[in-house]
Amino acid sequence: GIGLSVLHIMINFAHTYLDTVAMNAVEKELELDLYKHILLMSGKSFSSMHSGELLSHFTNDISYIHGVAGSGLLNLVRLPIISISAFIYLVQINWKLSFFVLAIAPLAVAGGAVFGLLLRNNSRMIHDLHSSMTKSLAETFQGFTVIRSFTLEGLFFKKYAEKNEQLYALELKDAKLRGWFGAGGQAVATASFLTSLLVGTYFVTDDVLTIGALVTF
């Protein structure tokens, strides 16, 4: 038990450290590649892009890579290994009970697919709005003298406030979707637990399974 505890602590430290190394290394390389690409762009291509859009690539787009390059990418490898290993162990305890629990898996897959699509579409809208707001800020800072000269403060403020309100609404929608996604996952987990408990109890009374094996399961 002590040995496993020490190993667990070491693995957690390594996971946190390597996760941070992976994320920041990828972000660093992307920033350098993007900056180099911009420096080597033709004058025509550069002039066709808004300075706010270019700034948005640095301030928003690259920062979004954190989850993808770090924990998200690692989980694509880690979670399937954990799931397969756990299922193999469960089959060794009792294969019938294992397949009863496995029957609930399609619910999790279907729910993940639906909410994943909704979250992705909403995230795209948030991303586009962030880019648009960065453009507005760049226009404000670059044309500050003109804005004050023609008393356009109210117009610019109104436009920015509207975008800010839209962003707030989209972020609230994102929070609701993530909340329902988490609740759905918890519901599937609870259903899986109750199924294994109910069917397992029947197996115990029928002498197919021992109480210790059911608790382990």
C-alpha positions in Angstrom: 0.0 0.0 0.0 2.8 2.4 0.9 4.6 1.5 -2.3 1.5 2.1 -4.4 0.9 5.4 -2.7 4.5 6.6 -3.4 4.1 5.4 -7.0 0.8 7.3 -7.3 2.4 10.5 -6.0 5.3 10.2 -8.5 3.0 9.5 -11.4 0.8 12.5 -10.5 3.9 14.8 -10.4 5.2 13.4 -13.7 1.8 13.8 -15.3 1.4 17.5 -14.2 5.0 18.3 -15.2 4.9 16.6 -18.6 1.4 18.0 -19.4 2.8 21.6 -18.8 5.9 20.9 -20.8 3.9 19.6 -23.8 1.4 22.5 -23.8 4.0 25.3 -23.5 6.5 23.7 -25.9 3.8 23.4 -28.6 2.6 26.9 -27.9 6.1 28.3 -28.1 6.7 26.6 -31.5 3.4 27.7 -32.9 4.0 31.4 -31.9 7.5 31.3 -33.6 6.1 29.6 -36.7 3.2 32.1 -37.0 5.5 35.1 -36.4 7.9 33.8 -39.0 5.1 33.2 -41.5 3.8 36.7 -41.0 7.2 38.2 -41.6 7.6 36.3 -44.8 4.1 37.2 -46.2 3.9 39.1 -49.4 2.8 42.8 -49.1 -0.5 42.0 -50.9 -1.4 39.2 -48.6 -0.4 41.1 -45.5 -2.4 44.2 -46.5 -5.5 42.1 -47.1 -5.6 41.0 -43.4 -6.8 43.2 -40.5 -4.2 43.9 -37.8 -6.9 42.8 -35.2 -7.3 39.5 -36.9 -3.5 38.9 -36.8 -3.4 39.9 -33.1 -6.3 37.5 -32.4 -4.3 34.6 -33.8 -1.6 35.3 -31.2 -3.8 36.2 -28.2 -6.7 33.8 -28.7 -6.0 31.1 -31.2 -2.7 29.9 -29.9 -3.9 29.9 -26.3 -6.7 27.5 -27.3 -4.1 24.9 -28.2 -3.5 24.3 -24.4 -6.3 21.8 -23.9 -5.7 20.1 -27.3 -1.9 19.7 -27.0 -1.9 18.9 -23.3 -4.5 17.0 -21.3 -6.8 16.4 -24.2 -4.1 14.7 -26.3 -2.8 12.7 -23.3 -6.4 11.6 -22.4 -6.8 10.2 -26.0 -4.0 7.8 -25.1 -4.6 7.4 -21.3 -8.3 6.9 -21.0 -8.7 4.1 -23.6 -5.9 2.2 -21.9 -7.5 2.6 -18.5 -11.0 1.6 -19.8 -9.7 -1.5 -21.6 -7.6 -2.6 -18.6 -10.5 -2.1 -16.2 -12.9 -4.0 -18.5 -10.5 -6.9 -18.8 -10.3 -7.0 -15.0 -14.1 -6.9 -14.7 -14.4 -9.8 -17.2 -12.1 -11.9 -15.0 -14.4 -11.3 -12.0 -17.6 -12.1 -13.9 -18.0 -11.9 -17.6 -21.9 -11.9 -17.5 -22.0 -8.9 -15.2 -19.4 -7.1 -17.2 -21.5 -7.3 -20.4 -24.6 -6.1 -18.5 -22.7 -3.0 -17.6 -21.2 -2.7 -21.1 -24.7 -2.5 -22.5 -25.0 1.0 -21.1 -22.0 2.2 -22.9 -23.9 3.2 -26.1 -25.8 5.8 -24.0 -22.5 7.4 -23.0 -21.2 7.4 -26.6 -24.4 8.9 -28.0 -24.6 11.6 -25.4 -20.9 12.4 -25.9 -21.4 12.7 -29.7 -24.5 15.0 -29.3 -23.0 17.3 -26.7 -19.6 17.3 -28.4 -21.2 18.6 -31.6 -23.2 21.3 -29.7 -20.2 22.4 -27.7 -18.0 22.5 -30.8 -20.4 24.7 -32.7 -20.9 27.1 -29.8 -17.1 27.2 -29.3 -16.6 28.2 -32.9 -19.1 31.1 -32.5 -17.2 32.2 -29.3 -13.9 32.0 -31.2 -15.3 34.1 -34.1 -16.7 36.7 -31.7 -13.4 37.0 -29.8 -11.7 37.6 -33.2 -14.2 40.3 -34.1 -13.8 42.0 -30.7 -10.1 42.1 -31.1 -10.5 43.7 -34.5 -12.8 46.3 -32.9 -10.2 47.1 -30.2 -7.5 47.5 -32.8 -9.6 49.8 -34.8 -10.4 51.9 -31.7 -6.7 52.2 -30.7 -5.5 53.0 -34.2 -8.2 55.5 -35.0 -8.5 57.0 -31.5 -7.9 60.6 -32.7 -10.4 60.3 -35.5 -13.0 58.8 -33.2 -12.7 61.7 -30.8 -12.5 64.3 -33.5 -15.9 63.2 -35.0 -17.4 62.4 -31.6 -17.9 58.7 -32.5 -17.3 57.4 -29.0 -21.0 56.5 -28.5 -21.2 54.5 -31.8 -18.0 52.6 -31.1 -19.0 51.9 -27.5 -22.5 50.6 -28.6 -21.0 48.2 -31.2 -18.5 46.8 -28.7 -21.1 46.5 -26.0 -23.4 44.5 -28.3 -20.6 42.1 -29.2 -19.7 41.9 -25.5 -23.3 41.0 -24.7 -23.4 38.3 -27.4 -20.1 36.8 -26.0 -21.6 36.7 -22.5 -24.7 34.9 -23.9 -22.6 32.4 -25.8 -20.4 31.7 -22.7 -23.5 31.2 -20.6 -24.8 28.7 -23.2 -21.4 27.0 -23.1 -21.6 26.7 -19.3 -25.1 25.1 -19.6 -24.0 22.7 -22.3 -21.0 21.6 -20.2 -23.2 21.4 -17.1 -25.7 19.1 -18.9 -22.8 17.1 -20.4 -21.3 16.5 -16.9 -24.7 15.7 -15.5 -25.4 13.2 -18.3 -22.1 11.5 -17.7 -22.9 11.2 -14.0 -26.3 9.8 -14.8 -24.7 7.1 -17.1 -22.1 6.3 -14.4 -24.9 6.0 -11.8 -27.0 3.8 -14.1 -23.9 1.6 -14.6 -23.3 1.3 -10.8 -26.9 0.5 -10.0 -27.1 -2.1 -12.8 -24.0 -3.9 -11.6 -25.3 -3.7 -8.0 -28.8 -5.1 -8.8 -27.7 -7.8 -11.2 -24.7 -8.6 -9.0 -27.0 -9.0 -6.0 -29.0 -11.5 -8.0 -25.8 -13.4 -8.9 -24.8 -13.5 -5.2 -28.1 -15.0 -4.1 -27.8 -17.5 -6.9 -24.2 -18.4 -5.8 -22.7 -17.3 -9.1 -20.8 -14.5 -7.4 -19.4 -13.9 -3.9 -20.1 -10.8 -1.9 -16.3 -9.9 -2.0 -16.2 -10.2 -5.8 -19.3 -8.0 -6.1 -17.8 -5.3 -3.9 -14.5 -5.5 -5.9 -16.6 -5.2 -9.1 
